[in-house]
Amino acid sequence: MNRKGNLISPGDFNHFLKGAGLKAAITGKNPKIFLAHMFRHSRISLLAELGISQKATMERVGHSNPYTTNMIYTHVTQTMRDEVSQKLENLSL
């Protein structure tokens, strides 16, 4: 909601996010890609990071095809990379 108590339109929210992207000036990131939809990708990646099963994630986000969940929405996070490195370093042979 805005300061007047009205709902913010998706277009206005996306405009705000693009402005935030410009201000952030993240190297290698195009501010035009800062959209509300990116939160869906983040949410699904976070669920994977937390070890939530693929089926539970699919049910939660309304996907019927595992390809959509795994290949489009789930991204490898830095936490996931760190966890793999830690497990490999602690592996006893």
C-alpha positions in Angstrom: 0.0 0.0 0.0 1.1 3.5 -0.6 1.2 6.4 1.9 -2.5 7.1 1.2 -3.5 3.5 1.9 -4.1 2.6 -1.7 -2.9 -0.6 -3.3 0.2 -0.1 -5.5 -0.3 -1.2 -9.1 2.1 -3.9 -10.4 3.3 -1.3 -13.0 4.2 1.2 -10.3 5.9 -1.5 -8.2 8.0 -2.6 -11.3 8.9 1.1 -12.0 10.1 1.4 -8.4 12.2 -1.8 -8.7 13.8 -0.6 -11.9 14.7 2.7 -10.1 16.1 0.7 -7.2 18.1 -1.4 -9.7 19.6 1.8 -11.2 20.5 3.1 -7.8 22.1 -0.2 -6.8 24.3 -0.2 -9.9 25.1 -3.8 -9.6 27.9 -4.7 -12.0 26.7 -7.0 -14.7 23.0 -6.5 -13.9 20.7 -4.7 -16.2 18.2 -2.5 -14.2 15.5 -3.3 -16.7 15.3 -6.8 -15.5 14.4 -5.7 -12.0 10.7 -6.8 -11.9 8.3 -8.1 -9.3 8.5 -11.5 -11.0 12.2 -11.9 -9.8 10.8 -12.5 -6.3 9.2 -15.7 -7.6 12.6 -16.9 -8.7 14.1 -15.9 -5.4 11.4 -17.7 -3.4 11.7 -20.9 -5.3 15.5 -20.8 -5.0 15.2 -20.2 -1.3 12.9 -23.2 -0.8 15.5 -25.3 -2.6 18.3 -23.8 -0.5 16.3 -24.8 2.6 16.0 -28.4 1.4 12.3 -28.3 0.7 11.4 -31.2 -1.5 10.7 -30.5 -5.2 7.1 -31.8 -4.9 6.3 -29.6 -1.9 7.8 -26.6 -3.8 5.8 -27.4 -6.9 2.6 -27.6 -4.9 3.3 -24.4 -3.1 4.0 -22.3 -6.3 1.4 -24.0 -8.5 3.8 -25.8 -10.9 2.7 -29.1 -12.5 5.9 -29.7 -14.5 9.2 -30.4 -12.6 11.1 -28.9 -15.6 9.5 -25.5 -14.9 10.6 -25.6 -11.2 14.1 -27.0 -11.8 15.2 -25.5 -15.0 13.5 -22.1 -15.0 13.0 -21.0 -11.4 15.5 -22.7 -9.3 18.9 -21.0 -9.2 22.1 -22.1 -7.4 22.7 -19.7 -4.6 26.0 -18.7 -3.0 24.8 -20.6 0.2 24.3 -23.7 -1.9 27.8 -23.4 -3.4 29.3 -22.9 0.0 27.5 -25.9 1.4 28.8 -28.1 -1.4 32.3 -26.9 -0.8 32.1 -27.5 2.9 30.7 -31.0 2.4 33.5 -31.9 0.0 36.2 -30.4 2.3 34.8 -32.5 5.2 34.5 -35.7 3.2 36.6 -38.5 4.7 37.8 -41.1 2.3 
